[in-house]
Amino acid sequence: MLHMHVFSWGIALILFFVTYSLYKRKNKKFSKILHMILRLLYVTTIFSGAALIYLWIQAGAVNIGPLIVKGVLGLAVIGQMEVMLYGEKRNELKKTRWITFVLALALVFYYGYSVLPMSF
């Protein structure tokens, strides 16, 4: 399950940057197709992350606080990605969106690779 989760968010990040650049170039048709595929990857990332949280709790995780924090931060990253794509689609680029995206992504990576266990 961990490999599926890492694969889905890895591909989602790559697809996000490709879709963002296509929206910047005004390539509407292909960017819309990739945006829909990206939304499907959001769903797989959310479900695999929820399954990982469930498995860690069932395995006897002592402190579930970091699991909840990482889950909320992960949802914030996905929400920020969607807001940034929608804003670029409407030519509303804001520097604060990039700052919050990078900050939330850095916190998710920190929690995922430093705070939480890598296996059960």
Biopython code that builds the backbone (N, CA, C, O; Angstrom):
import numpy as np
from Bio.PDB.StructureBuilder import StructureBuilder

atoms = [
    (1, "MET", "N", (0.821, -1.190, 0.000)),
    (1, "MET", "CA", (0.000, 0.000, 0.000)),
    (1, "MET", "C", (0.873, 1.265, 0.000)),
    (1, "MET", "O", (0.533, 2.264, -0.634)),
    (2, "LEU", "N", (1.988, 1.206, 0.711)),
    (2, "LEU", "CA", (2.875, 2.365, 0.758)),
    (2, "LEU", "C", (3.440, 2.688, -0.625)),
    (2, "LEU", "O", (3.570, 3.858, -0.987)),
    (3, "HIS", "N", (3.773, 1.659, -1.391)),
    (3, "HIS", "CA", (4.307, 1.888, -2.736)),
    (3, "HIS", "C", (3.256, 2.519, -3.647)),
    (3, "HIS", "O", (3.580, 3.388, -4.457)),
    (4, "MET", "N", (2.003, 2.087, -3.519)),
    (4, "MET", "CA", (0.938, 2.676, -4.328)),
    (4, "MET", "C", (0.752, 4.148, -3.969)),
    (4, "MET", "O", (0.532, 4.984, -4.845)),
    (5, "HIS", "N", (0.840, 4.459, -2.682)),
    (5, "HIS", "CA", (0.668, 5.837, -2.239)),
    (5, "HIS", "C", (1.793, 6.732, -2.778)),
    (5, "HIS", "O", (1.535, 7.815, -3.302)),
    (6, "VAL", "N", (3.024, 6.275, -2.646)),
    (6, "VAL", "CA", (4.170, 7.059, -3.128)),
    (6, "VAL", "C", (4.113, 7.210, -4.647)),
    (6, "VAL", "O", (4.403, 8.283, -5.177)),
    (7, "PHE", "N", (3.743, 6.144, -5.343)),
    (7, "PHE", "CA", (3.626, 6.212, -6.798)),
    (7, "PHE", "C", (2.545, 7.210, -7.210)),
    (7, "PHE", "O", (2.759, 8.006, -8.124)),
    (8, "SER", "N", (1.384, 7.176, -6.545)),
    (8, "SER", "CA", (0.284, 8.048, -6.954)),
    (8, "SER", "C", (0.606, 9.516, -6.693)),
    (8, "SER", "O", (0.306, 10.362, -7.536)),
    (9, "TRP", "N", (1.217, 9.846, -5.533)),
    (9, "TRP", "CA", (1.513, 11.260, -5.340)),
    (9, "TRP", "C", (2.711, 11.706, -6.168)),
    (9, "TRP", "O", (2.806, 12.877, -6.534)),
    (10, "GLY", "N", (3.628, 10.789, -6.467)),
    (10, "GLY", "CA", (4.754, 11.150, -7.332)),
    (10, "GLY", "C", (4.300, 11.491, -8.743)),
    (10, "GLY", "O", (4.705, 12.503, -9.314)),
    (11, "ILE", "N", (3.456, 10.634, -9.293)),
    (11, "ILE", "CA", (2.910, 10.901, -10.629)),
    (11, "ILE", "C", (2.013, 12.137, -10.602)),
    (11, "ILE", "O", (1.989, 12.908, -11.562)),
    (12, "ALA", "N", (1.274, 12.329, -9.508)),
    (12, "ALA", "CA", (0.404, 13.502, -9.396)),
    (12, "ALA", "C", (1.220, 14.794, -9.402)),
    (12, "ALA", "O", (0.819, 15.772, -10.034)),
    (13, "LEU", "N", (2.348, 14.810, -8.715)),
    (13, "LEU", "CA", (3.189, 16.014, -8.720)),
    (13, "LEU", "C", (3.742, 16.310, -10.107)),
    (13, "LEU", "O", (3.740, 17.457, -10.554)),
    (14, "ILE", "N", (4.215, 15.272, -10.784)),
    (14, "ILE", "CA", (4.731, 15.464, -12.144)),
    (14, "ILE", "C", (3.625, 15.967, -13.064)),
    (14, "ILE", "O", (3.824, 16.907, -13.833)),
    (15, "LEU", "N", (2.465, 15.336, -12.977)),
    (15, "LEU", "CA", (1.340, 15.721, -13.829)),
    (15, "LEU", "C", (0.841, 17.126, -13.492)),
    (15, "LEU", "O", (0.377, 17.848, -14.374)),
    (16, "PHE", "N", (0.936, 17.512, -12.225)),
    (16, "PHE", "CA", (0.548, 18.862, -11.834)),
    (16, "PHE", "C", (1.413, 19.902, -12.544)),
    (16, "PHE", "O", (0.888, 20.867, -13.100)),
    (17, "PHE", "N", (2.732, 19.713, -12.531)),
    (17, "PHE", "CA", (3.613, 20.687, -13.167)),
    (17, "PHE", "C", (3.438, 20.704, -14.685)),
    (17, "PHE", "O", (3.536, 21.762, -15.306)),
    (18, "VAL", "N", (3.180, 19.544, -15.285)),
    (18, "VAL", "CA", (2.930, 19.495, -16.735)),
    (18, "VAL", "C", (1.629, 20.222, -17.063)),
    (18, "VAL", "O", (1.577, 21.015, -18.003)),
    (19, "THR", "N", (0.578, 19.949, -16.285)),
    (19, "THR", "CA", (-0.712, 20.594, -16.522)),
    (19, "THR", "C", (-0.617, 22.098, -16.301)),
    (19, "THR", "O", (-1.189, 22.877, -17.064)),
    (20, "TYR", "N", (0.097, 22.504, -15.271)),
    (20, "TYR", "CA", (0.269, 23.928, -14.997)),
    (20, "TYR", "C", (0.964, 24.631, -16.160)),
    (20, "TYR", "O", (0.561, 25.722, -16.563)),
    (21, "SER", "N", (2.004, 24.003, -16.696)),
    (21, "SER", "CA", (2.711, 24.626, -17.819)),
    (21, "SER", "C", (1.841, 24.666, -19.070)),
    (21, "SER", "O", (1.942, 25.602, -19.863)),
    (22, "LEU", "N", (0.987, 23.660, -19.256)),
    (22, "LEU", "CA", (0.083, 23.682, -20.409)),
    (22, "LEU", "C", (-0.975, 24.771, -20.263)),
    (22, "LEU", "O", (-1.334, 25.416, -21.248)),
    (23, "TYR", "N", (-1.478, 24.983, -19.049)),
    (23, "TYR", "CA", (-2.414, 26.092, -18.837)),
    (23, "TYR", "C", (-1.719, 27.428, -19.094)),
    (23, "TYR", "O", (-2.335, 28.354, -19.623)),
    (24, "LYS", "N", (-0.452, 27.535, -18.727)),
    (24, "LYS", "CA", (0.300, 28.765, -18.976)),
    (24, "LYS", "C", (0.462, 29.035, -20.471)),
    (24, "LYS", "O", (0.457, 30.186, -20.906)),
    (25, "ARG", "N", (0.605, 27.964, -21.251)),
    (25, "ARG", "CA", (0.769, 28.096, -22.707)),
    (25, "ARG", "C", (-0.560, 28.196, -23.443)),
    (25, "ARG", "O", (-0.580, 28.284, -24.670)),
    (26, "LYS", "N", (-1.653, 28.184, -22.720)),
    (26, "LYS", "CA", (-3.013, 28.301, -23.287)),
    (26, "LYS", "C", (-3.402, 27.105, -24.157)),
    (26, "LYS", "O", (-4.175, 27.254, -25.103)),
    (27, "ASN", "N", (-2.875, 25.933, -23.845)),
    (27, "ASN", "CA", (-3.247, 24.700, -24.543)),
    (27, "ASN", "C", (-4.426, 24.087, -23.792)),
    (27, "ASN", "O", (-4.244, 23.220, -22.938)),
    (28, "LYS", "N", (-5.636, 24.543, -24.117)),
    (28, "LYS", "CA", (-6.810, 24.215, -23.320)),
    (28, "LYS", "C", (-7.229, 22.755, -23.410)),
    (28, "LYS", "O", (-7.558, 22.150, -22.390)),
    (29, "LYS", "N", (-7.226, 22.183, -24.590)),
    (29, "LYS", "CA", (-7.759, 20.834, -24.747)),
    (29, "LYS", "C", (-6.904, 19.798, -24.010)),
    (29, "LYS", "O", (-7.433, 19.011, -23.226)),
    (30, "PHE", "N", (-5.613, 19.791, -24.250)),
    (30, "PHE", "CA", (-4.748, 18.791, -23.631)),
    (30, "PHE", "C", (-4.610, 19.028, -22.128)),
    (30, "PHE", "O", (-4.513, 18.079, -21.350)),
    (31, "SER", "N", (-4.602, 20.309, -21.722)),
    (31, "SER", "CA", (-4.503, 20.597, -20.290)),
    (31, "SER", "C", (-5.758, 20.148, -19.550)),
    (31, "SER", "O", (-5.673, 19.719, -18.399)),
    (32, "LYS", "N", (-6.907, 20.241, -20.186)),
    (32, "LYS", "CA", (-8.146, 19.786, -19.547)),
    (32, "LYS", "C", (-8.146, 18.265, -19.369)),
    (32, "LYS", "O", (-8.609, 17.760, -18.346)),
    (33, "ILE", "N", (-7.631, 17.544, -20.354)),
    (33, "ILE", "CA", (-7.538, 16.082, -20.251)),
    (33, "ILE", "C", (-6.597, 15.697, -19.115)),
    (33, "ILE", "O", (-6.925, 14.838, -18.297)),
    (34, "LEU", "N", (-5.434, 16.329, -19.064)),
    (34, "LEU", "CA", (-4.478, 16.023, -18.001)),
    (34, "LEU", "C", (-5.004, 16.431, -16.628)),
    (34, "LEU", "O", (-4.700, 15.783, -15.627)),
    (35, "HIS", "N", (-5.791, 17.502, -16.580)),
    (35, "HIS", "CA", (-6.378, 17.935, -15.318)),
    (35, "HIS", "C", (-7.355, 16.881, -14.791)),
    (35, "HIS", "O", (-7.399, 16.629, -13.587)),
    (36, "MET", "N", (-8.124, 16.277, -15.664)),
    (36, "MET", "CA", (-9.043, 15.209, -15.245)),
    (36, "MET", "C", (-8.278, 13.973, -14.766)),
    (36, "MET", "O", (-8.672, 13.342, -13.785)),
    (37, "ILE", "N", (-7.196, 13.629, -15.448)),
    (37, "ILE", "CA", (-6.371, 12.497, -15.005)),
    (37, "ILE", "C", (-5.744, 12.817, -13.650)),
    (37, "ILE", "O", (-5.642, 11.945, -12.787)),
    (38, "LEU", "N", (-5.331, 14.055, -13.468)),
    (38, "LEU", "CA", (-4.755, 14.482, -12.194)),
    (38, "LEU", "C", (-5.774, 14.360, -11.066)),
    (38, "LEU", "O", (-5.420, 13.965, -9.956)),
    (39, "ARG", "N", (-7.014, 14.689, -11.333)),
    (39, "ARG", "CA", (-8.056, 14.543, -10.313)),
    (39, "ARG", "C", (-8.266, 13.083, -9.935)),
    (39, "ARG", "O", (-8.548, 12.778, -8.776)),
    (40, "LEU", "N", (-8.132, 12.190, -10.890)),
    (40, "LEU", "CA", (-8.209, 10.763, -10.581)),
    (40, "LEU", "C", (-7.042, 10.350, -9.679)),
    (40, "LEU", "O", (-7.219, 9.551, -8.760)),
    (41, "LEU", "N", (-5.872, 10.887, -9.940)),
    (41, "LEU", "CA", (-4.721, 10.603, -9.084)),
    (41, "LEU", "C", (-4.895, 11.190, -7.689)),
    (41, "LEU", "O", (-4.406, 10.618, -6.715)),
    (42, "TYR", "N", (-5.591, 12.331, -7.577)),
    (42, "TYR", "CA", (-5.908, 12.865, -6.253)),
    (42, "TYR", "C", (-6.705, 11.837, -5.453)),
    (42, "TYR", "O", (-6.428, 11.594, -4.278)),
    (43, "VAL", "N", (-7.692, 11.242, -6.105)),
    (43, "VAL", "CA", (-8.550, 10.265, -5.424)),
    (43, "VAL", "C", (-7.738, 9.054, -4.979)),
    (43, "VAL", "O", (-7.892, 8.589, -3.850)),
    (44, "THR", "N", (-6.876, 8.540, -5.854)),
    (44, "THR", "CA", (-6.067, 7.377, -5.460)),
    (44, "THR", "C", (-5.095, 7.735, -4.338)),
    (44, "THR", "O", (-4.833, 6.913, -3.460)),
    (45, "THR", "N", (-4.564, 8.944, -4.359)),
    (45, "THR", "CA", (-3.664, 9.376, -3.289)),
    (45, "THR", "C", (-4.413, 9.483, -1.963)),
    (45, "THR", "O", (-3.907, 9.055, -0.925)),
    (46, "ILE", "N", (-5.601, 10.046, -1.996)),
    (46, "ILE", "CA", (-6.385, 10.195, -0.766)),
    (46, "ILE", "C", (-6.783, 8.833, -0.208)),
    (46, "ILE", "O", (-6.651, 8.596, 0.993)),
    (47, "PHE", "N", (-7.269, 7.937, -1.063)),
    (47, "PHE", "CA", (-7.691, 6.623, -0.570)),
    (47, "PHE", "C", (-6.513, 5.791, -0.077)),
    (47, "PHE", "O", (-6.626, 5.109, 0.941)),
    (48, "SER", "N", (-5.395, 5.836, -0.775)),
    (48, "SER", "CA", (-4.240, 5.062, -0.304)),
    (48, "SER", "C", (-3.680, 5.652, 0.990)),
    (48, "SER", "O", (-3.227, 4.908, 1.859)),
    (49, "GLY", "N", (-3.706, 6.964, 1.128)),
    (49, "GLY", "CA", (-3.266, 7.592, 2.373)),
    (49, "GLY", "C", (-4.181, 7.255, 3.538)),
    (49, "GLY", "O", (-3.714, 6.996, 4.647)),
    (50, "ALA", "N", (-5.488, 7.259, 3.284)),
    (50, "ALA", "CA", (-6.437, 6.874, 4.334)),
    (50, "ALA", "C", (-6.252, 5.413, 4.723)),
    (50, "ALA", "O", (-6.349, 5.065, 5.900)),
    (51, "ALA", "N", (-5.988, 4.561, 3.746)),
    (51, "ALA", "CA", (-5.748, 3.143, 4.044)),
    (51, "ALA", "C", (-4.474, 2.969, 4.863)),
    (51, "ALA", "O", (-4.429, 2.134, 5.765)),
    (52, "LEU", "N", (-3.445, 3.746, 4.558)),
    (52, "LEU", "CA", (-2.207, 3.674, 5.345)),
    (52, "LEU", "C", (-2.434, 4.122, 6.787)),
    (52, "LEU", "O", (-1.922, 3.504, 7.720)),
    (53, "ILE", "N", (-3.196, 5.189, 6.967)),
    (53, "ILE", "CA", (-3.513, 5.637, 8.327)),
    (53, "ILE", "C", (-4.268, 4.545, 9.073)),
    (53, "ILE", "O", (-3.971, 4.262, 10.233)),
    (54, "TYR", "N", (-5.241, 3.934, 8.412)),
    (54, "TYR", "CA", (-6.001, 2.846, 9.033)),
    (54, "TYR", "C", (-5.087, 1.680, 9.404)),
    (54, "TYR", "O", (-5.206, 1.127, 10.497)),
    (55, "LEU", "N", (-4.184, 1.305, 8.513)),
    (55, "LEU", "CA", (-3.271, 0.194, 8.796)),
    (55, "LEU", "C", (-2.312, 0.521, 9.943)),
    (55, "LEU", "O", (-2.013, -0.348, 10.762)),
    (56, "TRP", "N", (-1.830, 1.761, 10.008)),
    (56, "TRP", "CA", (-0.939, 2.135, 11.106)),
    (56, "TRP", "C", (-1.686, 2.112, 12.438)),
    (56, "TRP", "O", (-1.131, 1.691, 13.453)),
    (57, "ILE", "N", (-2.938, 2.561, 12.439)),
    (57, "ILE", "CA", (-3.720, 2.531, 13.676)),
    (57, "ILE", "C", (-4.002, 1.091, 14.088)),
    (57, "ILE", "O", (-3.910, 0.761, 15.271)),
    (58, "GLN", "N", (-4.344, 0.230, 13.133)),
    (58, "GLN", "CA", (-4.593, -1.180, 13.438)),
    (58, "GLN", "C", (-3.330, -1.889, 13.919)),
    (58, "GLN", "O", (-3.411, -2.830, 14.709)),
    (59, "ALA", "N", (-2.174, -1.450, 13.451)),
    (59, "ALA", "CA", (-0.915, -2.070, 13.866)),
    (59, "ALA", "C", (-0.489, -1.610, 15.256)),
    (59, "ALA", "O", (0.489, -2.115, 15.807)),
    (60, "GLY", "N", (-1.217, -0.661, 15.818)),
    (60, "GLY", "CA", (-0.924, -0.224, 17.179)),
    (60, "GLY", "C", (-0.069, 1.020, 17.261)),
    (60, "GLY", "O", (0.798, 1.120, 18.129)),
    (61, "ALA", "N", (-0.298, 1.961, 16.380)),
    (61, "ALA", "CA", (0.443, 3.222, 16.450)),
    (61, "ALA", "C", (0.130, 3.907, 17.776)),
    (61, "ALA", "O", (-1.035, 4.119, 18.113)),
    (62, "VAL", "N", (1.162, 4.246, 18.514)),
    (62, "VAL", "CA", (0.983, 4.808, 19.847)),
    (62, "VAL", "C", (0.448, 6.231, 19.764)),
    (62, "VAL", "O", (-0.497, 6.579, 20.472)),
    (63, "ASN", "N", (1.030, 7.040, 18.922)),
    (63, "ASN", "CA", (0.648, 8.437, 18.800)),
    (63, "ASN", "C", (0.073, 8.668, 17.407)),
    (63, "ASN", "O", (0.806, 8.651, 16.418)),
    (64, "ILE", "N", (-1.234, 8.883, 17.331)),
    (64, "ILE", "CA", (-1.846, 9.077, 16.013)),
    (64, "ILE", "C", (-1.880, 10.547, 15.598)),
    (64, "ILE", "O", (-2.353, 10.870, 14.509)),
    (65, "GLY", "N", (-1.384, 11.435, 16.451)),
    (65, "GLY", "CA", (-1.361, 12.864, 16.128)),
    (65, "GLY", "C", (-0.613, 13.181, 14.842)),
    (65, "GLY", "O", (-1.154, 13.877, 13.983)),
    (66, "PRO", "N", (0.624, 12.691, 14.681)),
    (66, "PRO", "CA", (1.341, 12.965, 13.431)),
    (66, "PRO", "C", (0.650, 12.377, 12.198)),
    (66, "PRO", "O", (0.762, 12.930, 11.104)),
    (67, "LEU", "N", (-0.058, 11.265, 12.369)),
    (67, "LEU", "CA", (-0.800, 10.696, 11.236)),
    (67, "LEU", "C", (-1.902, 11.647, 10.787)),
    (67, "LEU", "O", (-2.100, 11.867, 9.592)),
    (68, "ILE", "N", (-2.614, 12.206, 11.754)),
    (68, "ILE", "CA", (-3.698, 13.138, 11.439)),
    (68, "ILE", "C", (-3.132, 14.421, 10.827)),
    (68, "ILE", "O", (-3.682, 14.945, 9.859)),
    (69, "VAL", "N", (-2.032, 14.925, 11.394)),
    (69, "VAL", "CA", (-1.412, 16.150, 10.861)),
    (69, "VAL", "C", (-0.974, 15.942, 9.418)),
    (69, "VAL", "O", (-1.208, 16.801, 8.569)),
    (70, "LYS", "N", (-0.338, 14.806, 9.133)),
    (70, "LYS", "CA", (0.115, 14.545, 7.766)),
    (70, "LYS", "C", (-1.071, 14.394, 6.819)),
    (70, "LYS", "O", (-1.012, 14.844, 5.674)),
    (71, "GLY", "N", (-2.143, 13.765, 7.287)),
    (71, "GLY", "CA", (-3.333, 13.637, 6.451)),
    (71, "GLY", "C", (-3.940, 14.987, 6.104)),
    (71, "GLY", "O", (-4.310, 15.232, 4.956)),
    (72, "VAL", "N", (-4.039, 15.858, 7.095)),
    (72, "VAL", "CA", (-4.589, 17.197, 6.855)),
    (72, "VAL", "C", (-3.671, 17.998, 5.936)),
    (72, "VAL", "O", (-4.142, 18.688, 5.032)),
    (73, "LEU", "N", (-2.363, 17.908, 6.165)),
    (73, "LEU", "CA", (-1.419, 18.612, 5.288)),
    (73, "LEU", "C", (-1.468, 18.067, 3.861)),
    (73, "LEU", "O", (-1.360, 18.829, 2.900)),
    (74, "GLY", "N", (-1.629, 16.753, 3.723)),
    (74, "GLY", "CA", (-1.754, 16.160, 2.391)),
    (74, "GLY", "C", (-2.985, 16.669, 1.658)),
    (74, "GLY", "O", (-2.933, 16.964, 0.464)),
    (75, "LEU", "N", (-4.100, 16.769, 2.389)),
    (75, "LEU", "CA", (-5.310, 17.328, 1.781)),
    (75, "LEU", "C", (-5.110, 18.797, 1.419)),
    (75, "LEU", "O", (-5.628, 19.264, 0.405)),
    (76, "ALA", "N", (-4.359, 19.524, 2.245)),
    (76, "ALA", "CA", (-4.072, 20.930, 1.937)),
    (76, "ALA", "C", (-3.233, 21.058, 0.670)),
    (76, "ALA", "O", (-3.460, 21.962, -0.133)),
    (77, "VAL", "N", (-2.268, 20.162, 0.486)),
    (77, "VAL", "CA", (-1.443, 20.191, -0.730)),
    (77, "VAL", "C", (-2.308, 19.922, -1.953)),
    (77, "VAL", "O", (-2.191, 20.615, -2.963)),
    (78, "ILE", "N", (-3.176, 18.919, -1.865)),
    (78, "ILE", "CA", (-4.051, 18.603, -2.997)),
    (78, "ILE", "C", (-4.983, 19.774, -3.287)),
    (78, "ILE", "O", (-5.186, 20.132, -4.447)),
    (79, "GLY", "N", (-5.547, 20.367, -2.246)),
    (79, "GLY", "CA", (-6.412, 21.534, -2.441)),
    (79, "GLY", "C", (-5.667, 22.704, -3.050)),
    (79, "GLY", "O", (-6.196, 23.402, -3.915)),
    (80, "GLN", "N", (-4.442, 22.920, -2.603)),
    (80, "GLN", "CA", (-3.638, 24.019, -3.142)),
    (80, "GLN", "C", (-3.278, 23.777, -4.604)),
    (80, "GLN", "O", (-3.251, 24.714, -5.402)),
    (81, "MET", "N", (-3.002, 22.527, -4.957)),
    (81, "MET", "CA", (-2.716, 22.206, -6.360)),
    (81, "MET", "C", (-3.924, 22.541, -7.229)),
    (81, "MET", "O", (-3.785, 23.111, -8.312)),
    (82, "GLU", "N", (-5.103, 22.181, -6.745)),
    (82, "GLU", "CA", (-6.317, 22.441, -7.518)),
    (82, "GLU", "C", (-6.582, 23.945, -7.637)),
    (82, "GLU", "O", (-6.965, 24.426, -8.704)),
    (83, "VAL", "N", (-6.381, 24.680, -6.552)),
    (83, "VAL", "CA", (-6.577, 26.132, -6.576)),
    (83, "VAL", "C", (-5.584, 26.796, -7.527)),
    (83, "VAL", "O", (-5.943, 27.727, -8.248)),
    (84, "MET", "N", (-4.347, 26.326, -7.531)),
    (84, "MET", "CA", (-3.339, 26.913, -8.419)),
    (84, "MET", "C", (-3.663, 26.646, -9.882)),
    (84, "MET", "O", (-3.491, 27.524, -10.727)),
    (85, "LEU", "N", (-4.130, 25.440, -10.186)),
    (85, "LEU", "CA", (-4.493, 25.146, -11.576)),
    (85, "LEU", "C", (-5.693, 25.971, -12.012)),
    (85, "LEU", "O", (-5.728, 26.485, -13.130)),
    (86, "TYR", "N", (-6.674, 26.097, -11.129)),
    (86, "TYR", "CA", (-7.853, 26.886, -11.473)),
    (86, "TYR", "C", (-7.489, 28.364, -11.628)),
    (86, "TYR", "O", (-8.003, 29.047, -12.515)),
    (87, "GLY", "N", (-6.602, 28.850, -10.761)),
    (87, "GLY", "CA", (-6.172, 30.244, -10.867)),
    (87, "GLY", "C", (-5.386, 30.509, -12.138)),
    (87, "GLY", "O", (-5.543, 31.560, -12.759)),
    (88, "GLU", "N", (-4.539, 29.562, -12.531)),
    (88, "GLU", "CA", (-3.774, 29.732, -13.776)),
    (88, "GLU", "C", (-4.702, 29.667, -14.983)),
    (88, "GLU", "O", (-4.492, 30.357, -15.980)),
    (89, "LYS", "N", (-5.713, 28.842, -14.881)),
    (89, "LYS", "CA", (-6.694, 28.733, -15.963)),
    (89, "LYS", "C", (-7.405, 30.072, -16.175)),
    (89, "LYS", "O", (-7.754, 30.429, -17.300)),
    (90, "ARG", "N", (-7.614, 30.804, -15.084)),
    (90, "ARG", "CA", (-8.295, 32.098, -15.154)),
    (90, "ARG", "C", (-7.318, 33.274, -15.138)),
    (90, "ARG", "O", (-7.737, 34.421, -14.982)),
    (91, "ASN", "N", (-6.017, 32.999, -15.297)),
    (91, "ASN", "CA", (-4.962, 34.027, -15.306)),
    (91, "ASN", "C", (-4.932, 34.838, -14.011)),
    (91, "ASN", "O", (-4.800, 36.061, -14.046)),
    (92, "GLU", "N", (-5.053, 34.165, -12.881)),
    (92, "GLU", "CA", (-5.004, 34.815, -11.572)),
    (92, "GLU", "C", (-3.822, 34.286, -10.776)),
    (92, "GLU", "O", (-4.018, 33.656, -9.736)),
    (93, "LEU", "N", (-2.629, 34.520, -11.225)),
    (93, "LEU", "CA", (-1.450, 34.008, -10.534)),
    (93, "LEU", "C", (-1.167, 34.850, -9.296)),
    (93, "LEU", "O", (-1.057, 36.074, -9.370)),
    (94, "LYS", "N", (-1.054, 34.178, -8.171)),
    (94, "LYS", "CA", (-0.718, 34.826, -6.905)),
    (94, "LYS", "C", (0.541, 34.185, -6.339)),
    (94, "LYS", "O", (0.674, 32.961, -6.320)),
    (95, "LYS", "N", (1.449, 35.012, -5.886)),
    (95, "LYS", "CA", (2.699, 34.510, -5.312)),
    (95, "LYS", "C", (2.442, 33.761, -4.004)),
    (95, "LYS", "O", (3.159, 32.816, -3.676)),
    (96, "THR", "N", (1.418, 34.184, -3.260)),
    (96, "THR", "CA", (1.128, 33.523, -1.984)),
    (96, "THR", "C", (0.669, 32.081, -2.191)),
    (96, "THR", "O", (0.878, 31.239, -1.318)),
    (97, "ARG", "N", (0.058, 31.789, -3.316)),
    (97, "ARG", "CA", (-0.346, 30.402, -3.596)),
    (97, "ARG", "C", (0.871, 29.502, -3.720)),
    (97, "ARG", "O", (0.878, 28.388, -3.198)),
    (98, "TRP", "N", (1.892, 29.974, -4.402)),
    (98, "TRP", "CA", (3.119, 29.188, -4.550)),
    (98, "TRP", "C", (3.817, 29.019, -3.204)),
    (98, "TRP", "O", (4.344, 27.946, -2.908)),
    (99, "ILE", "N", (3.823, 30.064, -2.396)),
    (99, "ILE", "CA", (4.479, 29.978, -1.091)),
    (99, "ILE", "C", (3.774, 28.958, -0.207)),
    (99, "ILE", "O", (4.430, 28.120, 0.413)),
    (100, "THR", "N", (2.453, 29.017, -0.141)),
    (100, "THR", "CA", (1.728, 28.055, 0.699)),
    (100, "THR", "C", (1.845, 26.642, 0.146)),
    (100, "THR", "O", (1.900, 25.682, 0.915)),
    (101, "PHE", "N", (1.883, 26.501, -1.176)),
    (101, "PHE", "CA", (2.040, 25.172, -1.768)),
    (101, "PHE", "C", (3.393, 24.567, -1.402)),
    (101, "PHE", "O", (3.462, 23.416, -0.970)),
    (102, "VAL", "N", (4.452, 25.328, -1.571)),
    (102, "VAL", "CA", (5.794, 24.819, -1.273)),
    (102, "VAL", "C", (5.939, 24.535, 0.220)),
    (102, "VAL", "O", (6.540, 23.531, 0.603)),
    (103, "LEU", "N", (5.398, 25.401, 1.059)),
    (103, "LEU", "CA", (5.477, 25.193, 2.502)),
    (103, "LEU", "C", (4.715, 23.933, 2.922)),
    (103, "LEU", "O", (5.234, 23.120, 3.687)),
    (104, "ALA", "N", (3.490, 23.773, 2.424)),
    (104, "ALA", "CA", (2.701, 22.584, 2.770)),
    (104, "ALA", "C", (3.351, 21.314, 2.231)),
    (104, "ALA", "O", (3.356, 20.288, 2.911)),
    (105, "LEU", "N", (3.894, 21.371, 1.026)),
    (105, "LEU", "CA", (4.560, 20.202, 0.448)),
    (105, "LEU", "C", (5.810, 19.831, 1.252)),
    (105, "LEU", "O", (6.080, 18.651, 1.474)),
    (106, "ALA", "N", (6.565, 20.837, 1.684)),
    (106, "ALA", "CA", (7.753, 20.563, 2.504)),
    (106, "ALA", "C", (7.363, 19.933, 3.838)),
    (106, "ALA", "O", (8.042, 19.022, 4.313)),
    (107, "LEU", "N", (6.280, 20.408, 4.442)),
    (107, "LEU", "CA", (5.825, 19.821, 5.704)),
    (107, "LEU", "C", (5.330, 18.391, 5.519)),
    (107, "LEU", "O", (5.557, 17.540, 6.379)),
    (108, "VAL", "N", (4.661, 18.124, 4.410)),
    (108, "VAL", "CA", (4.203, 16.756, 4.135)),
    (108, "VAL", "C", (5.397, 15.830, 3.961)),
    (108, "VAL", "O", (5.400, 14.719, 4.492)),
    (109, "PHE", "N", (6.403, 16.270, 3.229)),
    (109, "PHE", "CA", (7.608, 15.448, 3.067)),
    (109, "PHE", "C", (8.318, 15.241, 4.406)),
    (109, "PHE", "O", (8.807, 14.147, 4.690)),
    (110, "TYR", "N", (8.376, 16.285, 5.223)),
    (110, "TYR", "CA", (9.010, 16.155, 6.532)),
    (110, "TYR", "C", (8.281, 15.117, 7.383)),
    (110, "TYR", "O", (8.911, 14.233, 7.962)),
    (111, "TYR", "N", (6.967, 15.223, 7.458)),
    (111, "TYR", "CA", (6.200, 14.258, 8.246)),
    (111, "TYR", "C", (6.288, 12.862, 7.651)),
    (111, "TYR", "O", (6.370, 11.879, 8.388)),
    (112, "GLY", "N", (6.272, 12.763, 6.348)),
    (112, "GLY", "CA", (6.288, 11.453, 5.710)),
    (112, "GLY", "C", (7.604, 10.723, 5.838)),
    (112, "GLY", "O", (7.625, 9.502, 5.995)),
    (113, "TYR", "N", (8.704, 11.455, 5.774)),
    (113, "TYR", "CA", (10.008, 10.796, 5.761)),
    (113, "TYR", "C", (10.793, 10.929, 7.063)),
    (113, "TYR", "O", (11.764, 10.198, 7.259)),
    (114, "SER", "N", (10.404, 11.836, 7.958)),
    (114, "SER", "CA", (11.154, 12.001, 9.201)),
    (114, "SER", "C", (10.358, 11.614, 10.444)),
    (114, "SER", "O", (10.909, 11.015, 11.368)),
    (115, "VAL", "N", (9.099, 11.944, 10.476)),
    (115, "VAL", "CA", (8.305, 11.742, 11.686)),
    (115, "VAL", "C", (7.635, 10.378, 11.698)),
    (115, "VAL", "O", (7.704, 9.662, 12.697)),
    (116, "LEU", "N", (6.987, 10.013, 10.600)),
    (116, "LEU", "CA", (6.222, 8.765, 10.565)),
    (116, "LEU", "C", (7.114, 7.576, 10.239)),
    (116, "LEU", "O", (8.142, 7.724, 9.578)),
    (117, "PRO", "N", (6.715, 6.392, 10.706)),
    (117, "PRO", "CA", (7.492, 5.191, 10.359)),
    (117, "PRO", "C", (7.307, 4.833, 8.892)),
    (117, "PRO", "O", (6.261, 5.108, 8.304)),
    (118, "MET", "N", (8.324, 4.223, 8.311)),
    (118, "MET", "CA", (8.270, 3.857, 6.894)),
    (118, "MET", "C", (7.578, 2.520, 6.663)),
    (118, "MET", "O", (7.178, 2.219, 5.538)),
    (119, "SER", "N", (7.432, 1.723, 7.700)),
    (119, "SER", "CA", (6.770, 0.429, 7.543)),
    (119, "SER", "C", (5.995, 0.137, 8.812)),
    (119, "SER", "O", (5.961, 0.946, 9.739)),
    (120, "PHE", "N", (5.379, -1.022, 8.837)),
    (120, "PHE", "CA", (4.552, -1.380, 9.996)),
    (120, "PHE", "C", (5.389, -2.080, 11.002)),
    (120, "PHE", "O", (4.890, -2.469, 12.058)),
]
sb = StructureBuilder()
sb.init_structure("model")
sb.init_model(0)
sb.init_chain("A")
sb.init_seg("    ")
for serial, (resi, resn, name, xyz) in enumerate(atoms, 1):
    if name == "N":
        sb.init_residue(resn, " ", resi, " ")
    sb.init_atom(name, np.array(xyz, "f"), 0.0, 1.0, " ", f" {name:<3s}", serial, name[0])
structure = sb.get_structure()
